[in-house]
Amino acid sequence: RRGPLWQGRFKAISVSDDQSFLQVSRYIHLNPLHSSHVRLEKLEEYPFSSYLDAIGRRDEKLCDHSRLRTLILSSKEYREFVAAGISESEGKFLEKLAIESPFVD
């Protein structure tokens, strides 16, 4: 097989603090809304993400969200955090963590 998954060295960046963890989590959960391959009105329509688990609408078998639960008090609070999107300053913060430049709303 060929492609980035099968060839070359995997690139990873360590997320070592809570603020970075929250920003990266939001960035990952927002990706389907900004993808040119997926057409969605809202994130809840996308079943191939752990977002539904993070907001308590699915059984959390896809990912362990225990760290997220310690940082965000409720599912409602996390939904609002994600829905707020990524500001320009948060986008610049994410660029420091990213291999590729993230989107900015």
Secondary structure, DSSP 8 states (H G I E B T S, - for coil): --STTTSS--------SHHHHHHHHHHHHHHHHH-SS---SSGGG--SSSHHHHTTSS-S-S---HHHHHH-S-HHHHHHHHHT---HHHHHHHHHH-SS-----
